[in-house]
């Protein structure tokens, strides 16, 4: 006897009036939310679920059932899901356009499954034009953007309410040469700096997932949030591969891809080295580099060519040039 196919509901059809729903979804984003009174402990897990047609709905586990699902669910995993509660979505930031969200209970089941035909288009990419032209921008909505990093600033620090936070300004460019300003905060900086320092004129393609729009002086930029956002660097997904193909088709391979904007702010040597504000290069890398900007060279001084006139004896206090008269200067 042929086994009957299990009925699967569509996300767009979900309502509060019905209790029994069965979904087949991919976890396109999953993150932990710390307890506001005890940041070292997890209060809940939040998820963005996407079905085969591309529709999405958010979900969360409460603290009481956290232990049941923390190790059972993985990001990008595909699951058959049932026995959950449907409620209104009253979150401060909307990770999906659905007006409802799902809550896990002790009866909720998440059975992992496989399906080679189930899409893995996990990004809800926002066109640059919508932000540049200020079209239907909702600052309470979280979305994704993709782009090549073409410019970046120094790492800077913001002090607010006794809390110090670091940030970096980034310029993204899409495959149509449109540019979008972004600000990386916190972990995004730690993740991107090694790639910026070792780019070797190769494109650094990033996807900022679940980020928000920020309006300043009538223009929109984007920035990451503290928990929901994720940075994908040179990812290998259908959407990012297609973007890279389009990008390379309109790029001049001989052009300089990445530049750094240096402000006039003064930093100590230790700041520049520890924070990655200025690149460290070998002499060989410096000779081959075509990029303007400061860098540190770690090398031993073999000889001082004083007769060339590029150096002088200076005062240890004021750095002004001095002349030697006998045993005094």
C-alpha positions in Angstrom: 0.0 0.0 0.0 1.3 3.4 -0.9 2.0 5.7 2.0 -0.1 8.9 2.0 1.8 12.2 1.9 1.7 14.2 5.1 -0.4 17.4 4.8 1.7 20.5 5.2 0.2 24.0 5.8 1.3 27.2 4.3 2.6 30.0 6.5 0.4 32.6 4.8 -2.7 30.6 5.9 -1.9 30.5 9.6 -4.5 32.1 11.9 -5.1 32.3 15.6 -8.5 30.6 15.3 -7.0 27.2 14.5 -4.7 25.3 16.8 -3.4 22.4 14.7 -0.9 23.4 12.1 1.9 21.4 10.4 4.8 23.2 8.8 7.9 22.3 6.8 10.4 25.1 7.4 14.0 26.0 7.3 15.6 27.9 10.2 17.1 30.8 8.3 18.2 32.6 11.4 18.5 31.6 15.1 19.9 33.5 18.0 19.9 33.6 21.8 18.5 36.4 23.8 20.2 37.0 27.2 18.3 37.6 30.4 18.1 41.3 30.9 18.8 40.9 34.6 21.5 38.3 34.3 23.2 38.7 30.9 25.3 35.5 31.4 22.2 33.3 31.1 19.9 32.7 28.2 16.3 33.9 28.4 15.0 32.6 25.1 15.9 31.5 21.6 14.4 33.3 18.7 14.1 32.0 15.1 13.0 33.1 11.7 11.4 30.2 9.8 10.9 30.1 6.0 8.8 27.7 4.0 9.4 26.4 0.5 7.5 29.3 -1.1 9.6 31.8 0.7 7.1 33.1 3.2 8.4 33.6 6.7 7.2 33.7 10.3 9.1 34.3 13.5 9.1 31.9 16.5 10.5 31.8 20.0 11.1 29.4 22.9 10.4 30.6 26.4 12.8 30.0 29.3 10.7 27.1 30.6 11.2 25.0 27.5 14.6 26.3 26.5 16.3 23.0 27.6 14.1 21.0 25.2 15.1 22.8 22.0 18.5 24.4 22.6 20.5 21.5 21.2 17.7 20.1 19.0 17.5 23.0 16.5 20.3 24.3 14.3 20.5 27.2 12.0 19.8 26.4 8.4 18.3 23.1 9.5 15.1 21.8 7.8 12.2 20.6 10.1 8.7 19.3 10.2 7.1 21.4 12.9 3.8 20.9 14.8 2.0 21.6 18.1 2.9 25.2 18.7 1.0 28.3 19.8 0.0 31.0 17.4 -0.1 34.6 18.8 0.1 38.2 17.6 3.5 39.6 16.8 4.1 42.5 19.1 7.9 42.5 18.9 9.7 45.9 18.9 11.5 44.9 15.7 9.8 42.8 13.1 12.0 40.1 11.6 9.2 39.1 9.2 6.2 40.8 7.6 3.8 38.2 9.1 1.5 39.8 11.7 1.6 36.5 13.8 4.4 34.6 15.4 4.8 31.1 16.9 5.6 30.1 20.5 7.1 26.8 21.5 5.6 24.7 24.2 6.5 21.3 25.8 4.3 19.6 23.2 6.0 21.3 20.2 7.8 18.9 17.9 10.7 19.8 15.6 11.6 16.7 13.5 14.6 17.3 11.3 14.2 16.2 7.7 16.0 16.4 4.3 14.8 17.6 1.0 17.2 18.4 -1.8 14.5 20.4 -3.7 13.8 22.7 -0.7 15.3 26.1 -1.6 18.2 27.6 0.5 17.5 31.2 -0.5 17.8 32.3 3.1 18.2 36.0 2.6 15.5 38.7 2.3 17.6 41.1 0.4 16.6 44.8 0.3 17.4 46.7 -2.9 19.7 49.7 -2.3 17.3 51.9 -4.3 14.6 51.5 -1.6 16.9 52.9 1.0 18.6 55.5 -1.2 15.3 56.9 -2.4 13.5 56.5 0.9 10.8 54.2 -0.4 8.6 52.5 2.2 11.4 52.4 4.8 10.2 51.0 8.1 12.8 51.5 10.9 11.1 48.8 13.0 11.6 46.2 10.3 14.8 44.0 10.1 16.0 43.0 6.7 19.1 41.8 4.8 21.5 43.6 2.4 24.3 42.2 0.2 27.3 44.2 -1.2 31.0 44.4 -1.7 33.0 46.4 0.9 34.7 49.2 -1.1 35.6 51.5 1.8 36.0 51.4 5.5 36.9 53.7 8.3 39.1 53.4 11.4 37.6 51.6 14.4 36.1 54.3 16.7 34.6 54.3 20.2 31.4 55.7 21.4 30.9 56.3 25.2 27.3 56.5 26.4 26.0 56.0 29.9 29.3 54.7 31.1 29.4 52.0 28.4 32.1 52.0 25.7 31.1 50.6 22.3 33.3 50.3 19.2 32.0 50.9 15.7 33.3 51.2 12.1 31.8 52.9 9.1 31.6 50.8 6.0 30.7 51.6 2.4 28.9 48.8 0.4 28.5 48.7 -3.3 26.1 46.5 -5.3 26.4 45.0 -8.8 24.9 48.2 -10.3 27.6 50.4 -8.7 25.1 51.9 -6.2 26.6 52.6 -2.8 25.1 52.2 0.7 26.6 53.4 4.0 26.7 50.9 6.9 27.9 51.0 10.4 29.4 47.9 12.0 29.1 47.5 15.8 30.6 45.1 18.2 31.2 41.6 17.0 30.8 42.6 13.3 34.0 44.6 13.6 35.9 41.6 15.2 34.7 39.4 12.3 35.5 41.7 9.4 38.9 43.2 10.3 40.9 40.0 9.5 39.4 40.0 6.0 40.0 43.7 5.5 43.7 43.3 6.4 44.2 40.3 4.0 41.9 41.2 1.1 44.8 41.1 -1.5 42.5 43.0 -3.9 39.9 40.3 -3.9 36.3 41.3 -3.4 35.0 41.1 0.1 31.3 40.3 -0.3 29.1 40.5 2.8 25.5 39.8 3.7 24.2 41.8 6.7 21.3 39.7 7.9 18.5 41.1 10.0 19.7 44.6 10.2 17.9 47.9 10.5 17.7 51.2 8.7 19.0 54.3 10.4 18.0 57.8 9.3 20.5 60.7 9.7 20.1 64.1 8.0 17.4 62.8 5.6 19.5 59.9 4.4 19.3 56.2 5.3 22.2 54.0 6.3 22.1 50.5 7.8 23.5 49.0 11.0 23.5 45.8 12.9 21.4 45.2 16.1 22.9 43.6 19.2 21.4 40.1 19.0 19.4 39.3 15.9 21.9 40.5 13.3 24.4 38.2 11.6 27.4 38.9 9.3 28.0 36.5 6.5 31.5 37.1 4.9 32.0 35.7 1.3 29.2 33.2 1.8 28.5 30.3 -0.5 24.7 30.4 -1.1 22.8 30.6 -4.4 21.9 34.3 -3.8 25.5 35.4 -2.9 27.0 33.3 -5.8 24.6 35.0 -8.2 25.6 38.4 -6.8 29.3 37.7 -7.2 28.8 36.6 -10.8 27.0 39.8 -11.6 29.5 41.8 -9.7 32.5 40.4 -11.6 30.8 41.0 -14.9 30.8 44.7 -14.4 34.1 45.1 -12.6 37.5 46.1 -13.9 39.9 43.4 -12.6 42.8 46.0 -12.5 40.9 48.5 -10.4 41.6 49.0 -6.7 38.7 47.4 -4.8 39.2 48.5 -1.2 40.1 51.9 0.3 40.4 53.1 3.9 39.2 56.4 5.1 41.5 57.8 7.8 40.2 60.6 10.0 42.3 63.2 11.8 41.7 61.6 15.2 45.0 60.8 17.0 45.7 57.3 18.1 48.7 55.8 19.9 50.8 53.1 18.3 49.3 50.5 20.6 45.8 51.6 19.6 46.6 51.3 15.9 48.1 47.8 16.3 45.6 46.4 18.8 42.5 47.7 17.1 43.6 47.0 13.5 43.2 50.7 12.7 46.3 50.7 10.4 47.4 47.7 8.5 50.7 45.9 9.2 52.6 45.0 6.1 55.9 43.4 5.1 58.3 45.4 3.0 57.5 43.1 0.1 53.8 43.8 0.5 54.4 47.6 0.6 56.5 47.5 -2.6 53.7 45.7 -4.4 50.8 47.7 -3.0 49.0 50.3 -5.1 46.7 51.5 -2.3 47.2 54.8 -0.7 47.0 55.1 3.1 49.0 54.6 6.3 50.5 51.2 7.3 52.9 49.8 9.8 56.2 48.1 8.7 57.8 45.7 11.2 61.5 45.6 10.3 65.0 46.0 11.7 67.0 49.2 11.0 70.2 48.0 9.2 71.7 51.4 8.5 71.0 55.2 8.6 72.0 57.0 5.5 72.5 60.4 7.2 74.2 61.9 4.2 71.0 61.7 2.1 69.5 64.6 4.1 66.3 62.9 5.0 67.1 62.7 8.8 68.5 65.1 11.4 69.5 65.2 15.0 66.6 66.5 17.2 65.9 67.6 20.7 64.4 64.8 22.8 61.8 67.2 24.2 60.6 69.4 21.4 61.8 67.4 18.3 63.4 70.5 16.8 66.6 70.2 14.8 69.8 70.8 16.8 73.5 71.2 15.9 76.4 69.7 17.8 79.0 72.1 19.3 81.7 70.0 20.9 80.0 67.9 23.5 76.8 69.9 23.6 73.8 70.3 21.3 
